[in-house]
Amino acid sequence: MTTIRFFRNDSNFITAVECEGHTGYDVEGYDVVCAALSSIVQTAVLGLMQVAKINVDYKVDEEKGYLMVKLPKHMTEVEAHDADVVLKTLYLGASDLYEGFSDYINLEVKNNVY
């Protein structure tokens, strides 16, 4: 099972996302659920780094199926807005996948952790 965690601050903005594990929907190379979730998470990270130009803290371990992206504590108003749009969109996509594949995806929202 893959667990995707969204971390929010006091203002209800997503400040970090952590994704770990493999869904187990199918064997490696044929797991469309894992591929779908990985694609939207990685696209969001690319959006933060290359489109919004935000210097995020980013860690990945492909073997373990681990990815973590954390926003910097200090951002401009424009960066904060852009990050919010990207990460809320990621949350919507992950929520949609979770609705259809909750046996393979665990979705968590944590407050005030990062």
DRENTORKOL-3810 file (N, C-alpha, C; in nm, 4 decimals):
REM DRENTORKOL-3810
@n.u->0.0836; n.v->-0.1176; n.w->0.0000; ca.u->0.0000; ca.v->0.0000; ca.w->0.0000; c.u->0.0885; c.v->0.1245; c.w->0.0000
@n.u->0.0450; n.v->0.2246; n.w->-0.0717; ca.u->0.1137; ca.v->0.3538; ca.w->-0.0714; c.u->0.0405; c.v->0.4473; c.w->0.0227
@n.u->0.1156; n.v->0.5138; n.w->0.1078; ca.u->0.0596; ca.v->0.6169; ca.w->0.1945; c.u->0.1072; c.v->0.7509; c.w->0.1434
@n.u->0.0121; n.v->0.8403; n.w->0.1210; ca.u->0.0466; ca.v->0.9773; ca.w->0.0841; c.u->-0.0039; c.v->1.0678; c.w->0.1955
@n.u->0.0888; n.v->1.1480; n.w->0.2485; ca.u->0.0582; ca.v->1.2379; ca.w->0.3597; c.u->0.0730; c.v->1.3825; c.w->0.3148
@n.u->-0.0266; n.v->1.4615; n.w->0.3478; ca.u->-0.0225; ca.v->1.6047; ca.w->0.3246; c.u->-0.0118; c.v->1.6717; c.w->0.4604
@n.u->0.0844; n.v->1.7621; n.w->0.4740; ca.u->0.1073; ca.v->1.8336; ca.w->0.5991; c.u->0.0633; c.v->1.9782; c.w->0.5808
@n.u->-0.0200; n.v->2.0263; n.w->0.6736; ca.u->-0.0720; ca.v->2.1627; ca.w->0.6654; c.u->-0.0249; c.v->2.2454; c.w->0.7838
@n.u->-0.0158; n.v->2.3775; n.w->0.7604; ca.u->0.0209; ca.v->2.4687; ca.w->0.8689; c.u->-0.1057; c.v->2.5270; c.w->0.9327
@n.u->-0.0873; n.v->2.6203; n.w->1.0258; ca.u->-0.2013; ca.v->2.6815; ca.w->1.0959; c.u->-0.2961; c.v->2.7553; c.w->1.0024
@n.u->-0.2451; n.v->2.8020; n.w->0.8897; ca.u->-0.3276; ca.v->2.8749; ca.w->0.7936; c.u->-0.3951; c.v->2.7821; c.w->0.6926
@n.u->-0.3830; n.v->2.6525; n.w->0.7139; ca.u->-0.4442; ca.v->2.5501; ca.w->0.6288; c.u->-0.3774; c.v->2.5368; c.w->0.4919
@n.u->-0.2549; n.v->2.5873; n.w->0.4782; ca.u->-0.1788; ca.v->2.5696; ca.w->0.3556; c.u->-0.0991; c.v->2.4402; c.w->0.3641
@n.u->-0.0934; n.v->2.3671; n.w->0.2542; ca.u->-0.0116; ca.v->2.2461; ca.w->0.2491; c.u->0.1342; c.v->2.2898; c.w->0.2433
@n.u->0.2137; n.v->2.2377; n.w->0.3347; ca.u->0.3545; ca.v->2.2775; ca.w->0.3432; c.u->0.4504; c.v->2.1660; c.w->0.3043
@n.u->0.4004; n.v->2.0420; n.w->0.3020; ca.u->0.4845; ca.v->1.9282; ca.w->0.2658; c.u->0.3960; c.v->1.8114; c.w->0.2235
@n.u->0.4563; n.v->1.7243; n.w->0.1431; ca.u->0.3891; ca.v->1.6025; ca.w->0.0990; c.u->0.4902; c.v->1.4896; c.w->0.1078
@n.u->0.4453; n.v->1.3784; n.w->0.1624; ca.u->0.5299; ca.v->1.2598; ca.w->0.1741; c.u->0.4530; c.v->1.1407; c.w->0.1179
@n.u->0.5206; n.v->1.0646; n.w->0.0362; ca.u->0.4594; ca.v->0.9494; ca.w->-0.0284; c.u->0.5534; c.v->0.8311; c.w->-0.0075
@n.u->0.4983; n.v->0.7183; n.w->0.0446; ca.u->0.5867; ca.v->0.6043; ca.w->0.0673; c.u->0.5137; c.v->0.4730; c.w->0.0437
@n.u->0.5901; n.v->0.3774; n.w->-0.0080; ca.u->0.5396; ca.v->0.2437; ca.w->-0.0317; c.u->0.4940; c.v->0.2234; c.w->-0.1755
@n.u->0.4711; n.v->0.0990; n.w->-0.2070; ca.u->0.4206; ca.v->0.0615; ca.w->-0.3392; c.u->0.2764; c.v->0.0141; c.w->-0.3223
@n.u->0.1906; n.v->0.0468; n.w->-0.4150; ca.u->0.0480; ca.v->0.0186; ca.w->-0.3979; c.u->0.0168; c.v->-0.1304; c.w->-0.3925
@n.u->0.0877; n.v->-0.2109; n.w->-0.4701; ca.u->0.0586; ca.v->-0.3541; ca.w->-0.4729; c.u->-0.0630; c.v->-0.3895; c.w->-0.5551
@n.u->-0.1093; n.v->-0.2968; n.w->-0.6358; ca.u->-0.2241; ca.v->-0.3231; ca.w->-0.7231; c.u->-0.1911; c.v->-0.4298; c.w->-0.8265
@n.u->-0.0673; n.v->-0.4276; n.w->-0.8758; ca.u->-0.0201; ca.v->-0.5249; ca.w->-0.9742; c.u->0.1323; c.v->-0.5355; c.w->-0.9603
@n.u->0.1921; n.v->-0.6215; n.w->-1.0374; ca.u->0.3367; ca.v->-0.6385; ca.w->-1.0318; c.u->0.4056; c.v->-0.5147; c.w->-1.0884
@n.u->0.5305; n.v->-0.4950; n.w->-1.0456; ca.u->0.6084; ca.v->-0.3802; ca.w->-1.0917; c.u->0.6113; c.v->-0.3770; c.w->-1.2441
@n.u->0.5898; n.v->-0.2602; n.w->-1.2975; ca.u->0.5874; ca.v->-0.2424; ca.w->-1.4422; c.u->0.4467; c.v->-0.2473; c.w->-1.5001
@n.u->0.3524; n.v->-0.3012; n.w->-1.4227; ca.u->0.2135; ca.v->-0.3117; ca.w->-1.4684; c.u->0.1159; c.v->-0.2492; c.w->-1.3695
@n.u->0.1684; n.v->-0.1881; n.w->-1.2660; ca.u->0.0851; ca.v->-0.1320; ca.w->-1.1599; c.u->0.0382; c.v->0.0081; c.w->-1.1999
@n.u->-0.0814; n.v->0.0140; n.w->-1.2589; ca.u->-0.1324; ca.v->0.1413; ca.w->-1.3092; c.u->-0.1699; c.v->0.2373; c.w->-1.1960
@n.u->-0.2076; n.v->0.1850; n.w->-1.0812; ca.u->-0.2420; ca.v->0.2714; ca.w->-0.9675; c.u->-0.1160; c.v->0.3405; c.w->-0.9159
@n.u->-0.0100; n.v->0.2639; n.w->-0.8994; ca.u->0.1176; ca.v->0.3215; ca.w->-0.8555; c.u->0.1682; c.v->0.4232; c.w->-0.9584
@n.u->0.1559; n.v->0.3882; n.w->-1.0844; ca.u->0.2008; ca.v->0.4785; ca.w->-1.1906; c.u->0.1204; c.v->0.6081; c.w->-1.1906
@n.u->-0.0088; n.v->0.5986; n.w->-1.1707; ca.u->-0.0939; ca.v->0.7179; ca.w->-1.1704; c.u->-0.0587; c.v->0.8090; c.w->-1.0531
@n.u->-0.0467; n.v->0.7506; n.w->-0.9349; ca.u->-0.0142; ca.v->0.8310; ca.w->-0.8170; c.u->0.1256; c.v->0.8910; c.w->-0.8292
@n.u->0.2210; n.v->0.8115; n.w->-0.8721; ca.u->0.3579; ca.v->0.8619; ca.w->-0.8905; c.u->0.3612; c.v->0.9762; c.w->-0.9907
@n.u->0.2864; n.v->0.9632; n.w->-1.0978; ca.u->0.2851; ca.v->1.0669; ca.w->-1.2019; c.u->0.2329; c.v->1.1996; c.w->-1.1496
@n.u->0.1223; n.v->1.1965; n.w->-1.0749; ca.u->0.0691; ca.v->1.3254; ca.w->-1.0287; c.u->0.1580; c.v->1.3872; c.w->-0.9210
@n.u->0.2175; n.v->1.3035; n.w->-0.8361; ca.u->0.3067; ca.v->1.3566; ca.w->-0.7327; c.u->0.4317; c.v->1.4167; c.w->-0.7973
@n.u->0.4924; n.v->1.3448; n.w->-0.8892; ca.u->0.6142; ca.v->1.3935; ca.w->-0.9536; c.u->0.5868; c.v->1.5162; c.w->-1.0404
@n.u->0.4708; n.v->1.5210; n.w->-1.1040; ca.u->0.4341; ca.v->1.6387; ca.w->-1.1841; c.u->0.4183; c.v->1.7605; c.w->-1.0937
@n.u->0.3587; n.v->1.7418; n.w->-0.9759; ca.u->0.3449; ca.v->1.8536; ca.w->-0.8821; c.u->0.4817; c.v->1.9037; c.w->-0.8364
@n.u->0.5725; n.v->1.8116; n.w->-0.8085; ca.u->0.7083; ca.v->1.8511; ca.w->-0.7674; c.u->0.7760; c.v->1.9287; c.w->-0.8796
@n.u->0.7636; n.v->1.8812; n.w->-1.0023; ca.u->0.8205; ca.v->1.9543; ca.w->-1.1165; c.u->0.7585; c.v->2.0929; c.w->-1.1295
@n.u->0.6282; n.v->2.1020; n.w->-1.1071; ca.u->0.5605; ca.v->2.2314; ca.w->-1.1130; c.u->0.6141; c.v->2.3281; c.w->-1.0089
@n.u->0.6344; n.v->2.2776; n.w->-0.8878; ca.u->0.6897; ca.v->2.3627; ca.w->-0.7821; c.u->0.8301; c.v->2.4106; c.w->-0.8166
@n.u->0.9133; n.v->2.3182; n.w->-0.8648; ca.u->1.0546; ca.v->2.3515; ca.w->-0.8884; c.u->1.0774; c.v->2.4267; c.w->-1.0193
@n.u->1.0149; n.v->2.3833; n.w->-1.1265; ca.u->1.0500; ca.v->2.4379; ca.w->-1.2573; c.u->0.9537; c.v->2.5444; c.w->-1.3086
@n.u->0.8285; n.v->2.5389; n.w->-1.2681; ca.u->0.7332; ca.v->2.6414; ca.w->-1.3129; c.u->0.7260; c.v->2.7546; c.w->-1.2108
@n.u->0.7030; n.v->2.7181; n.w->-1.0839; ca.u->0.6926; ca.v->2.8205; ca.w->-0.9794; c.u->0.8291; c.v->2.8681; c.w->-0.9313
@n.u->0.9347; n.v->2.7933; n.w->-0.9672; ca.u->1.0730; ca.v->2.8301; ca.w->-0.9306; c.u->1.0933; c.v->2.8400; c.w->-0.7792
@n.u->1.0333; n.v->2.7451; n.w->-0.7075; ca.u->1.0464; ca.v->2.7417; ca.w->-0.5623; c.u->1.1559; c.v->2.6424; c.w->-0.5262
@n.u->1.2446; n.v->2.6831; n.w->-0.4390; ca.u->1.3555; ca.v->2.5995; ca.w->-0.3965; c.u->1.3080; c.v->2.5059; c.w->-0.2844
@n.u->1.2469; n.v->2.3946; n.w->-0.3219; ca.u->1.1898; ca.v->2.3013; ca.w->-0.2252; c.u->1.2964; c.v->2.2056; c.w->-0.1728
@n.u->1.2690; n.v->2.1482; n.w->-0.0575; ca.u->1.3491; ca.v->2.0383; ca.w->-0.0034; c.u->1.2860; c.v->1.9119; c.w->-0.0612
@n.u->1.3644; n.v->1.8349; n.w->-0.1346; ca.u->1.3098; ca.v->1.7227; ca.w->-0.2109; c.u->1.3967; c.v->1.5999; c.w->-0.1899
@n.u->1.3342; n.v->1.4899; n.w->-0.1486; ca.u->1.4065; ca.v->1.3642; ca.w->-0.1286; c.u->1.3293; c.v->1.2522; c.w->-0.1972
@n.u->1.4045; n.v->1.1586; n.w->-0.2566; ca.u->1.3404; ca.v->1.0455; ca.w->-0.3230; c.u->1.4273; c.v->0.9209; c.w->-0.3064
@n.u->1.3609; n.v->0.8077; n.w->-0.2886; ca.u->1.4256; ca.v->0.6768; ca.w->-0.2852; c.u->1.3353; c.v->0.5836; c.w->-0.3654
@n.u->1.3693; n.v->0.5643; n.w->-0.4923; ca.u->1.2839; ca.v->0.4872; ca.w->-0.5827; c.u->1.2668; c.v->0.3429; c.w->-0.5379
@n.u->1.3722; n.v->0.2821; n.w->-0.4844; ca.u->1.3636; ca.v->0.1430; ca.w->-0.4399; c.u->1.2600; c.v->0.1249; c.w->-0.3298
@n.u->1.2577; n.v->0.2183; n.w->-0.2374; ca.u->1.1641; ca.v->0.2098; ca.w->-0.1256; c.u->1.0284; c.v->0.2715; c.w->-0.1589
@n.u->1.0197; n.v->0.3346; n.w->-0.2752; ca.u->0.8955; ca.v->0.4022; ca.w->-0.3108; c.u->0.8694; c.v->0.5213; c.w->-0.2209
@n.u->0.9732; n.v->0.6020; n.w->-0.1977; ca.u->0.9629; ca.v->0.7147; ca.w->-0.1061; c.u->0.9905; c.v->0.8459; c.w->-0.1780
@n.u->0.9057; n.v->0.9450; n.w->-0.1504; ca.u->0.9255; ca.v->1.0801; ca.w->-0.2021; c.u->0.8761; c.v->1.1774; c.w->-0.0964
@n.u->0.9528; n.v->1.2821; n.w->-0.0737; ca.u->0.9131; ca.v->1.3868; ca.w->0.0185; c.u->0.9474; c.v->1.5210; c.w->-0.0443
@n.u->0.8526; n.v->1.6126; n.w->-0.0391; ca.u->0.8775; ca.v->1.7492; ca.w->-0.0839; c.u->0.8266; c.v->1.8421; c.w->0.0252
@n.u->0.9109; n.v->1.9390; n.w->0.0603; ca.u->0.8794; ca.v->2.0322; ca.w->0.1681; c.u->0.9054; c.v->2.1736; c.w->0.1187
@n.u->0.8079; n.v->2.2604; n.w->0.1391; ca.u->0.8241; ca.v->2.3997; ca.w->0.0984; c.u->0.9175; c.v->2.4721; c.w->0.1943
@n.u->0.9883; n.v->2.5735; n.w->0.1442; ca.u->1.0713; ca.v->2.6541; ca.w->0.2350; c.u->0.9818; c.v->2.7339; c.w->0.3301
@n.u->1.0351; n.v->2.7679; n.w->0.4456; ca.u->0.9565; ca.v->2.8418; ca.w->0.5449; c.u->0.9244; c.v->2.9840; c.w->0.4983
@n.u->1.0158; n.v->3.0431; n.w->0.4238; ca.u->0.9958; ca.v->3.1812; ca.w->0.3799; c.u->0.9837; c.v->3.1856; c.w->0.2285
@n.u->0.8669; n.v->3.2293; n.w->0.1824; ca.u->0.8419; ca.v->3.2426; ca.w->0.0387; c.u->0.7784; c.v->3.3784; c.w->0.0129
@n.u->0.7921; n.v->3.4249; n.w->-0.1101; ca.u->0.7229; ca.v->3.5472; ca.w->-0.1484; c.u->0.5731; c.v->3.5170; c.w->-0.1554
@n.u->0.4944; n.v->3.6205; n.w->-0.1625; ca.u->0.3488; ca.v->3.6043; ca.w->-0.1739; c.u->0.3127; c.v->3.5282; c.w->-0.3020
@n.u->0.3831; n.v->3.5569; n.w->-0.4088; ca.u->0.3582; ca.v->3.4885; ca.w->-0.5364; c.u->0.3959; c.v->3.3411; c.w->-0.5258
@n.u->0.5109; n.v->3.3117; n.w->-0.4669; ca.u->0.5526; ca.v->3.1717; ca.w->-0.4496; c.u->0.4524; c.v->3.0949; c.w->-0.3640
@n.u->0.4067; n.v->3.1570; n.w->-0.2555; ca.u->0.3098; ca.v->3.0921; ca.w->-0.1663; c.u->0.1798; c.v->3.0627; c.w->-0.2405
@n.u->0.1352; n.v->3.1577; n.w->-0.3203; ca.u->0.0133; ca.v->3.1372; ca.w->-0.3997; c.u->0.0309; c.v->3.0233; c.w->-0.4989
@n.u->0.1408; n.v->3.0267; n.w->-0.5724; ca.u->0.1658; ca.v->2.9241; ca.w->-0.6738; c.u->0.1796; c.v->2.7857; c.w->-0.6103
@n.u->0.2496; n.v->2.7774; n.w->-0.4994; ca.u->0.2646; ca.v->2.6501; ca.w->-0.4294; c.u->0.1295; c.v->2.5984; c.w->-0.3823
@n.u->0.0464; n.v->2.6879; n.w->-0.3333; ca.u->-0.0856; ca.v->2.6496; ca.w->-0.2859; c.u->-0.1706; c.v->2.5919; c.w->-0.3989
@n.u->-0.1656; n.v->2.6538; n.w->-0.5147; ca.u->-0.2414; ca.v->2.6050; ca.w->-0.6304; c.u->-0.1916; c.v->2.4663; c.w->-0.6715
@n.u->-0.0617; n.v->2.4505; n.w->-0.6819; ca.u->-0.0045; ca.v->2.3219; ca.w->-0.7241; c.u->-0.0376; c.v->2.2123; c.w->-0.6232
@n.u->-0.0186; n.v->2.2391; n.w->-0.4951; ca.u->-0.0378; ca.v->2.1349; ca.w->-0.3941; c.u->-0.1846; c.v->2.1034; c.w->-0.3684
@n.u->-0.2721; n.v->2.2013; n.w->-0.3814; ca.u->-0.4162; ca.v->2.1719; ca.w->-0.3705; c.u->-0.4626; c.v->2.0885; c.w->-0.4897
@n.u->-0.4058; n.v->2.1141; n.w->-0.6059; ca.u->-0.4373; ca.v->2.0339; ca.w->-0.7235; c.u->-0.3884; c.v->1.8904; c.w->-0.7041
@n.u->-0.2678; n.v->1.8746; n.w->-0.6506; ca.u->-0.2166; ca.v->1.7413; ca.w->-0.6189; c.u->-0.3094; c.v->1.6713; c.w->-0.5204
@n.u->-0.3532; n.v->1.7416; n.w->-0.4176; ca.u->-0.4434; ca.v->1.6819; ca.w->-0.3193; c.u->-0.5730; c.v->1.6335; c.w->-0.3854
@n.u->-0.6285; n.v->1.7130; n.w->-0.4746; ca.u->-0.7511; ca.v->1.6724; ca.w->-0.5447; c.u->-0.7281; c.v->1.5461; c.w->-0.6265
@n.u->-0.6152; n.v->1.5403; n.w->-0.6966; ca.u->-0.5832; ca.v->1.4221; ca.w->-0.7766; c.u->-0.5631; c.v->1.2988; c.w->-0.6902
@n.u->-0.4909; n.v->1.3136; n.w->-0.5801; ca.u->-0.4670; ca.v->1.2014; ca.w->-0.4888; c.u->-0.5981; c.v->1.1563; c.w->-0.4242
@n.u->-0.6832; n.v->1.2518; n.w->-0.3883; ca.u->-0.8130; ca.v->1.2181; ca.w->-0.3292; c.u->-0.8999; c.v->1.1398; c.w->-0.4262
@n.u->-0.8957; n.v->1.1791; n.w->-0.5519; ca.u->-0.9728; ca.v->1.1091; ca.w->-0.6545; c.u->-0.9231; c.v->0.9657; c.w->-0.6707
@n.u->-0.7923; n.v->0.9472; n.w->-0.6753; ca.u->-0.7357; ca.v->0.8119; ca.w->-0.6832; c.u->-0.7707; c.v->0.7307; c.w->-0.5586
@n.u->-0.7644; n.v->0.7939; n.w->-0.4428; ca.u->-0.7968; ca.v->0.7262; ca.w->-0.3175; c.u->-0.9414; c.v->0.6753; c.w->-0.3186
@n.u->-1.0331; n.v->0.7562; n.w->-0.3702; ca.u->-1.1741; ca.v->0.7155; ca.w->-0.3763; c.u->-1.1922; c.v->0.5865; c.w->-0.4555
@n.u->-1.1180; n.v->0.5718; n.w->-0.5623; ca.u->-1.1318; ca.v->0.4528; ca.w->-0.6464; c.u->-1.0457; c.v->0.3357; c.w->-0.6042
@n.u->-0.9398; n.v->0.3621; n.w->-0.5289; ca.u->-0.8420; ca.v->0.2567; ca.w->-0.4983; c.u->-0.7978; c.v->0.2597; c.w->-0.3516
@n.u->-0.8923; n.v->0.2751; n.w->-0.2598; ca.u->-0.8579; ca.v->0.2870; ca.w->-0.1176; c.u->-0.7989; c.v->0.1585; c.w->-0.0592
@n.u->-0.8104; n.v->0.0471; n.w->-0.1292; ca.u->-0.7437; ca.v->-0.0756; ca.w->-0.0837; c.u->-0.5935; c.v->-0.0712; c.w->-0.1097
@n.u->-0.5497; n.v->0.0255; n.w->-0.1912; ca.u->-0.4095; ca.v->0.0328; ca.w->-0.2324; c.u->-0.3425; c.v->0.1651; c.w->-0.1960
@n.u->-0.4241; n.v->0.2658; n.w->-0.1613; ca.u->-0.3735; ca.v->0.3987; ca.w->-0.1273; c.u->-0.4299; c.v->0.4402; c.w->0.0075
@n.u->-0.3441; n.v->0.4909; n.w->0.0938; ca.u->-0.3850; ca.v->0.5486; ca.w->0.2207; c.u->-0.3574; c.v->0.6984; c.w->0.2129
@n.u->-0.4583; n.v->0.7799; n.w->0.2366; ca.u->-0.4463; ca.v->0.9256; ca.w->0.2273; c.u->-0.4590; c.v->0.9845; c.w->0.3671
@n.u->-0.3582; n.v->1.0637; n.w->0.4081; ca.u->-0.3584; ca.v->1.1241; ca.w->0.5404; c.u->-0.3335; c.v->1.2745; c.w->0.5287
@n.u->-0.3954; n.v->1.3488; n.w->0.6177; ca.u->-0.3702; ca.v->1.4924; ca.w->0.6293; c.u->-0.3298; c.v->1.5189; c.w->0.7734
@n.u->-0.2125; n.v->1.5771; n.w->0.7898; ca.u->-0.1572; ca.v->1.6055; ca.w->0.9233; c.u->-0.1488; c.v->1.7569; c.w->0.9411
@n.u->-0.1751; n.v->1.8023; n.w->1.0606; ca.u->-0.1692; ca.v->1.9450; ca.w->1.0906; c.u->-0.0441; c.v->1.9801; c.w->1.1704
@n.u->0.0172; n.v->2.0912; n.w->1.1325; ca.u->0.1260; ca.v->2.1536; ca.w->1.2093; c.u->0.2443; c.v->2.0628; c.w->1.2368
@n.u->0.2797; n.v->1.9771; n.w->1.1440; ca.u->0.3934; ca.v->1.8892; ca.w->1.1646; c.u->0.5189; c.v->1.9489; c.w->1.1032
@n.u->0.5092; n.v->1.9978; n.w->0.9796; ca.u->0.6251; ca.v->2.0545; ca.w->0.9128; c.u->0.6197; c.v->2.2043; c.w->0.9209
END
